[in-house]
Amino acid sequence: MSTAEATNVDQRVISLRNGTMTTRVLVGGQGDPLVYIHGAGGLMWDPFVEALAGRFTVYAPEHPGSGESTGLEELRDLWDLVLYYNDLLDALELPSARVVGHSFGGMVAAEVAANNPERVSKLVLIAPLGLWRDDAPIPDIAGIPSEKLVELVLADPNSPLAAFLTPPADDPEALFQAAMRMASILHFIWPIPDKGLDRRIHRVQAPVLLVWGQQDGLVPPVYADEFASRLRQAEVALVDGAGHIPQLEQPDEVRERVLAFLA
Amino acid sequence: MKSIFFHLMPYRDLPPDFEEKYESIWVTPPNDVLCDPEKVQQYYKWNLDELELADRLGFDGVGVNEHHQNGYGFMASPNIMAAALSRRTPNNSAICVLGNTLALYAPATRVAEEFAMLDVLTDGRLIAGFPVGTSMDVNFCYGVTPTETRPRFREALDLIMQAWTKPGPFTFNGRYNQLRYVNPWPKPLQKPYPPVWLAGGGSVETWELAATQDYTYSYLSFFGYQFAQKLMGGFWETMDRMGIDQNPYRAGFAQQICVSETDERAEEEYMEHVTYFFNKCLHIPPYFFEAPGYRTRRSTEFAIKTNQPGEIAKVALLEKNWKSLVDNGFIIAGSPATVADRLIEAAKTLRFGNLHALLQIGSMPHDLTEKNITLFAEEVIPRIRHLWADDGWKHEWWPIGADDRSTV
């Protein structure tokens, strides 16, 4: 897709819970509705989301407490977060939609689909958190140096994507935003990202595509089987040459697989 | 000024290559490799002997604190140490527990009960310290969600204060503590409750709490009084803004101190142990210092505005030779006269009336620690004791059962 044809992206600000929470939602594209839930990197209209917008009307909410979305303190736990997503989908007038979630956003998408199976028609989980194996522990992302994080997340740590993972040390505003964004996610997954999805995931009714980078050092690909074995209808796309952000590390392959699945 | 001998209780025999070989002194130093219980058996005895000596020699108080999985201070329960001290401090020093890390305890009635027990055991000599706690202890060692650190602290404090002031039994419906029946036996001996001292590393919210509730605030830093100026300035500005008086006894400060017969001798005797402390005991990677969400949005902004991370990093990079450590105020060291002069300068600069004197530092052996304590008690305390009393300030946060030696 050339730049000239880039999607016109609108920004909506949704007020929820009697005005105690405001959520920024990027909306763009044409077609059936699709909800994209971002991970710890924050809300970005990246090339993958742009590709989704070529076929669907994409709604990309910004997680509470990160960026310009407020009201994290209103949400005590994951159960609150799931109810919040119900409120948000109601406010966006989306009784049902395709849902794509990445990393923590994948965990959230799975929780929403487990709690409200009727709201999710098809589900794409890209390297989701949410399950735990003692023999394949997910590293503590807050307890490692940033260069180590890059090695865990990217198949090629020298790729330009590394810049997204490490805010420049001399940019206080960027450091502040990164800390707030990470805090807003750790709020729901500290100290171990196993909050009971295992006991709910059987409720998901939608067909699920699991996308996993074969070199994912953060959430190792063994978790693809853990998810698949608990779901009624699941297929796994293992992507070589990709780590924890396969949709940006191997954009062509992931785009084709995801769009074919969602069609 | 009140002098409290504050003991961190460090491991005194870490291997020479510790800081090269291991990630951190805190959270992850492998216990089976590095922590020999038979050595600790000896340390605990020395530590208590040293604290008891301070009582006998006339310190105003003795102090202990709480840390977890930490090679420079493994007093997981300071209340156990305080209980041991309660029976062996005949000179009636204050027992300063600074403190119990409230966010770790639910129900926090446990703290209300244990502090009340200590207050009764010590005949009303307890200072009840309530630190917010470090990210290492609260988030990494005890698994508390970083964004819950402060809400848990606040709720625990509320519950404890109610437990000490309201007639029991009563019901407490909190977010983290839900109790049908709160009714601790006994309540504290001191009425309405022991003096409450907060401790922290510079959160705006903690200062405001000290102001609204009339608690003291202690800044527990290892970087000395010069580095602390901006931060304590912020504390006093907050007091001023909130209409609180400038009573110096509202503030405490922790300072590493080395006393010898002469300035030269101090360097000879203490350099090795001070170096051990700064190189090994402060060997903590930056990511453990502050899990994202440990500070509030507001305090994170304040920290960035005042360039706190930058300054701490700068301090960490400073060459830790004797001259630099002394010149930058990381340690106050030398003859009794030198030490007293600099302490008075520090106390006036930061305006504090409670000195947490760190006199056992790093690998410092028992006999040298006793010398440091003795010289401080006999030759420094008499020179600094009257600092604020001469200006007419009264200590309103001193336990009623402890001796007031300000007129000695």
HADDOCK unambig.tbl for C-alpha pairs under 7 A between the chains (distance, minus, plus):
assign (segid A and resid 142 and name CA) (segid B and resid 287 and name CA) 6.62 0.50 0.50
assign (segid A and resid 142 and name CA) (segid B and resid 291 and name CA) 6.09 0.50 0.50
assign (segid A and resid 143 and name CA) (segid B and resid 287 and name CA) 5.82 0.50 0.50
assign (segid A and resid 143 and name CA) (segid B and resid 288 and name CA) 6.20 0.50 0.50
assign (segid A and resid 144 and name CA) (segid B and resid 287 and name CA) 6.58 0.50 0.50
assign (segid A and resid 145 and name CA) (segid B and resid 287 and name CA) 6.57 0.50 0.50
assign (segid A and resid 172 and name CA) (segid B and resid 304 and name CA) 6.41 0.50 0.50
assign (segid A and resid 179 and name CA) (segid B and resid 292 and name CA) 5.16 0.50 0.50
assign (segid A and resid 180 and name CA) (segid B and resid 292 and name CA) 6.69 0.50 0.50
assign (segid A and resid 180 and name CA) (segid B and resid 293 and name CA) 6.68 0.50 0.50
assign (segid A and resid 182 and name CA) (segid B and resid 292 and name CA) 5.99 0.50 0.50
assign (segid A and resid 183 and name CA) (segid B and resid 147 and name CA) 6.86 0.50 0.50
assign (segid A and resid 183 and name CA) (segid B and resid 292 and name CA) 4.56 0.50 0.50
assign (segid A and resid 183 and name CA) (segid B and resid 293 and name CA) 4.39 0.50 0.50
assign (segid A and resid 187 and name CA) (segid B and resid 145 and name CA) 6.13 0.50 0.50
assign (segid A and resid 187 and name CA) (segid B and resid 146 and name CA) 6.99 0.50 0.50
assign (segid A and resid 187 and name CA) (segid B and resid 147 and name CA) 5.98 0.50 0.50
assign (segid A and resid 190 and name CA) (segid B and resid 145 and name CA) 5.31 0.50 0.50
assign (segid A and resid 191 and name CA) (segid B and resid 143 and name CA) 5.54 0.50 0.50
assign (segid A and resid 191 and name CA) (segid B and resid 145 and name CA) 6.73 0.50 0.50
